[in-house]
């Protein structure tokens, strides 16, 4: 599994006389992130099988919700890296009907995906805009991109292009967005890679 592989790497690094502190830290961060995702999935097995069963929609100020969830992500999973997230949120988003917990999970999954594949290639961009009749949230990264004809495959459960990935982040994110009467799609393959929820 991803967690077991990362743990084995950590043990191998620890056995060396000259330990690369940076690499050791990155491996530990991967284990922590994967363990957190696995823990959340274990707690939410019923919701994954029935994604709309526990959705409770309420009116939420979307601009504030985006700002808060990005800040919380930075504190929870990527300490010290919040400065690499660029926020560009329109002032006219207003209130929107969503489930705050499901929305947080969607954004955490999209941000984790962006960091995993694009953190070394430029800032992660979060965009919120009003394009009538839709309100659109976009998460962009400047990583290697998605292969052509993989626009839908990446949303399949357990599909991953990373040895550290569980292959469930995008699948869960799309199911939760759909349960909130929205849609999540890959809208740009590369330069930048862009996921849009609306």
C-alpha positions in Angstrom: 0.0 0.0 0.0 1.0 3.6 -0.3 1.4 4.1 3.5 3.4 0.9 3.9 5.7 1.9 1.0 6.3 5.3 2.5 6.9 3.8 5.9 9.5 1.3 4.5 11.3 4.2 2.8 11.4 6.1 6.1 12.9 3.1 7.9 15.5 2.7 5.2 16.4 6.3 5.5 16.7 6.1 9.3 19.1 3.1 9.0 21.6 5.2 7.0 24.5 6.8 8.8 24.1 10.1 6.8 20.4 10.9 6.9 19.0 13.5 4.5 16.9 15.5 6.8 14.9 17.0 4.0 14.1 13.7 2.4 13.2 12.2 5.8 10.8 15.1 6.5 9.1 14.7 3.1 8.7 11.0 3.5 7.2 11.6 7.0 4.8 14.2 5.5 3.6 11.7 2.9 3.0 9.1 5.5 1.0 11.6 7.6 -1.0 12.8 4.6 -1.8 9.3 3.4 -2.7 8.1 6.9 -5.0 11.0 7.4 -6.8 10.2 4.1 -7.0 6.5 5.0 -8.4 7.4 8.4 -11.1 9.7 6.8 -12.0 7.0 4.3 -12.3 4.4 7.0 -14.6 6.7 8.9 -16.7 7.5 5.9 -17.2 4.1 4.2 -20.9 4.4 4.2 -20.8 7.9 2.7 -18.5 6.6 -0.1 -21.0 3.9 -1.0 -23.9 6.3 -0.7 -22.4 9.8 -1.3 -25.7 11.7 -1.1 -27.0 10.0 2.0 -25.6 12.4 4.6 -25.4 15.6 2.6 -27.1 18.5 4.4 -27.3 21.6 2.3 -27.3 25.0 3.8 -26.6 28.6 2.6 -23.0 29.4 2.9 -20.9 32.5 2.0 -18.8 30.9 -0.7 -16.0 33.5 -0.6 -15.5 33.1 3.2 -15.8 29.3 2.9 -13.0 29.2 0.2 -10.7 31.4 2.2 -11.3 29.4 5.4 -10.8 26.0 3.9 -7.5 27.0 2.1 -6.2 28.4 5.4 -7.2 25.3 7.3 -5.6 23.0 4.7 -2.4 24.9 5.1 -2.4 24.4 8.8 -3.5 20.7 8.7 -1.5 19.1 6.0 1.1 21.5 4.6 2.6 23.6 7.3 4.7 26.4 5.9 3.4 26.0 2.4 0.3 28.1 2.5 2.2 30.9 0.8 2.4 28.8 -2.3 -1.4 29.0 -2.7 -2.7 31.9 -4.8 -6.3 32.9 -4.1 -8.3 34.8 -6.7 -11.9 35.0 -5.5 -14.5 37.3 -7.0 -16.4 39.5 -4.6 -19.8 38.7 -6.2 -20.0 35.0 -5.3 -22.6 35.5 -2.6 -24.2 32.6 -0.8 -24.5 29.1 -2.2 -26.3 25.9 -1.0 -23.7 23.3 0.0 -22.7 20.9 2.8 -19.8 22.6 4.7 -18.2 19.3 5.6 -18.4 17.8 2.1 -17.2 21.1 0.6 -14.2 21.0 2.9 -13.4 17.4 1.9 -13.7 18.3 -1.8 -11.3 21.2 -1.5 -8.8 19.3 0.6 -8.7 16.5 -2.0 -8.2 19.0 -4.9 -5.5 20.9 -3.0 -3.7 17.7 -2.0 -3.8 16.5 -5.6 -2.4 19.9 -6.8 0.4 19.9 -4.2 1.3 16.3 -5.0 1.7 16.8 -8.7 2.5 20.5 -9.1 4.0 22.0 -5.9 7.5 22.3 -7.3 6.5 23.9 -10.6 4.8 27.0 -9.5 2.0 28.3 -7.3 -1.3 26.4 -6.7 -4.1 28.6 -7.8 -7.6 28.7 -6.4 -10.1 30.7 -8.4 -13.7 31.5 -7.6 -15.8 33.3 -10.2 -19.4 34.0 -11.2 -20.1 33.0 -14.8 -23.8 33.1 -15.2 -25.6 30.8 -14.7 -22.8 29.1 -12.8 -20.5 29.8 -9.9 -17.2 28.1 -10.7 -14.4 27.1 -8.4 -11.1 26.2 -10.2 -8.0 24.6 -8.7 -4.9 24.9 -10.9 -1.4 23.5 -10.7 1.6 23.8 -13.0 2.8 20.2 -12.8 3.4 17.7 -15.6 -0.3 17.6 -16.6 -2.7 14.8 -17.4 -2.3 12.5 -20.4 -4.7 13.0 -23.3 -7.8 10.7 -23.1 -7.4 10.4 -19.3 -10.0 13.1 -18.5 -12.4 10.6 -17.1 -10.0 7.8 -16.1 -8.5 10.0 -13.3 -11.9 10.1 -11.6 -12.1 6.3 -11.4 -11.6 4.8 -7.9 -8.0 3.6 -7.2 -6.6 5.1 -10.3 -3.4 7.0 -9.5 -0.3 8.2 -11.3 1.7 8.5 -8.0 3.2 5.8 -5.8 2.1 7.9 -2.8 -1.5 8.2 -3.9 -4.5 6.1 -2.9 -6.4 6.8 -6.1 -9.5 8.0 -4.3 -9.1 11.7 -3.9 -10.6 12.8 -7.2 -13.2 10.0 -7.2 -14.5 11.1 -3.7 -14.4 14.8 -4.7 -16.5 14.3 -7.8 -19.1 12.1 -5.9 -19.5 14.7 -3.2 -19.8 17.6 -5.7 -22.5 15.6 -7.5 -24.3 14.9 -4.3 -24.4 18.7 -3.8 -26.1 19.1 -7.2 -22.9 20.2 -8.9 -20.2 18.8 -11.2 -16.5 18.4 -11.1 -14.4 18.1 -14.3 -10.9 18.3 -15.6 -11.1 21.5 -17.7 -7.4 21.8 -18.8 -4.9 19.0 -19.2 -1.8 21.1 -18.7 -0.2 24.5 -18.5 -1.9 24.7 -16.1 -3.8 21.6 -15.1 -7.2 22.8 -14.0 -10.1 21.2 -12.2 -13.4 23.0 -12.2 -16.4 22.6 -9.8 -19.7 24.3 -10.7 
